[in-house]
Amino acid sequence: LYEHSIELKAGETKLMPLTLEVKKDIRKPELFTYTIYRTSGEYSEDKLTLPEGLEVVIEPSELTVCPNTTYISILTIRTSPGVTGGEYYFLLERYLENGFRGRGWIRVNVTP
């Protein structure tokens, strides 16, 4: 799904658009949800806490979607100047009310 790599320096913020194209998969408006959490590595599902100084959010993370429509959410990765550098992995999952699921991993590399 969203297998990406993002590079940023401590103190920077990066934005990544997440595009959702709803085709004729649904017949009526349905709830769509993004979730994202830190993992121990690519293809891992272990939920880890975020280190101090690293913030990851998706806005909006919940949408009511309709057929034949495109939606854009923004993934924001924000670091403080004192964040510990290194590689961080995140699992981005998406859910549609009718049971559809998708997922992908994002690697975030923070340099001092």
C-alpha positions in Angstrom: 0.0 0.0 0.0 2.2 2.9 1.2 5.7 1.5 1.3 7.7 4.7 1.5 10.8 6.0 3.0 10.9 9.5 4.5 14.1 11.3 5.4 14.2 14.2 7.8 16.5 16.0 10.2 15.8 16.5 13.9 13.6 19.6 14.2 12.0 19.2 10.8 8.4 18.4 9.7 7.5 16.4 6.6 4.0 16.1 5.1 2.9 13.2 2.8 -0.5 13.2 1.0 -2.4 9.9 1.3 -4.8 9.6 -1.7 -7.8 7.3 -1.4 -9.8 6.6 -4.6 -13.1 5.0 -3.9 -14.4 3.3 -7.0 -17.7 1.4 -7.3 -16.6 -0.9 -4.4 -19.3 0.6 -2.2 -23.0 1.3 -2.9 -23.6 3.8 -0.1 -21.6 6.1 2.1 -19.3 4.2 4.5 -16.8 5.0 7.2 -13.1 4.8 6.2 -10.4 4.9 8.9 -6.6 5.2 8.8 -4.5 4.0 11.7 -0.7 4.3 12.1 1.6 3.1 14.8 5.3 2.5 15.3 6.6 -1.1 14.9 9.9 -2.8 15.6 10.7 -3.1 11.8 9.4 -3.5 8.4 6.7 -6.2 8.1 6.5 -6.2 11.9 3.1 -5.8 13.7 4.6 -5.2 17.2 3.2 -1.9 18.5 5.9 0.3 20.1 5.6 3.7 21.7 6.9 6.8 20.0 10.2 8.2 21.2 10.1 11.6 22.8 10.2 14.3 20.2 8.6 12.4 17.4 5.0 12.9 16.4 3.1 11.1 13.6 -0.5 12.0 12.8 -3.0 11.6 9.9 -5.6 14.3 9.3 -8.3 13.4 8.7 -8.0 9.9 9.9 -11.7 9.1 9.6 -13.8 9.9 6.6 -17.3 9.1 5.4 -16.6 8.1 1.8 -18.9 7.7 -1.2 -18.5 5.8 -4.5 -16.5 7.4 -7.4 -14.8 10.0 -5.2 -11.2 10.8 -4.4 -10.1 11.9 -0.9 -6.8 13.2 0.4 -5.5 12.9 4.0 -2.2 14.3 5.1 0.4 12.3 7.0 2.5 14.6 9.2 5.8 13.6 10.7 7.1 16.2 13.2 10.4 16.0 15.1 11.8 18.2 17.8 15.5 19.3 17.7 16.3 16.9 20.5 14.7 13.7 19.0 17.0 10.6 19.0 18.2 10.0 15.4 17.7 6.6 13.7 15.3 4.5 11.6 11.7 4.2 12.7 9.1 2.0 11.1 5.4 2.6 11.0 2.5 0.4 9.9 -0.2 2.3 8.1 -3.5 0.5 8.0 -6.7 1.4 6.3 -10.2 0.0 7.0 -13.5 0.4 5.2 -16.7 -0.3 7.1 -17.7 -3.1 4.7 -14.6 -5.1 5.8 -12.0 -4.0 3.2 -8.5 -3.7 4.7 -5.1 -2.5 3.4 -1.7 -1.9 4.9 1.8 -0.8 4.2 5.0 0.1 6.1 6.7 3.5 6.1 10.4 3.9 7.1 11.3 7.2 8.7 15.0 8.0 9.0 15.8 10.9 11.3 19.3 12.4 11.2 20.7 14.8 13.9 
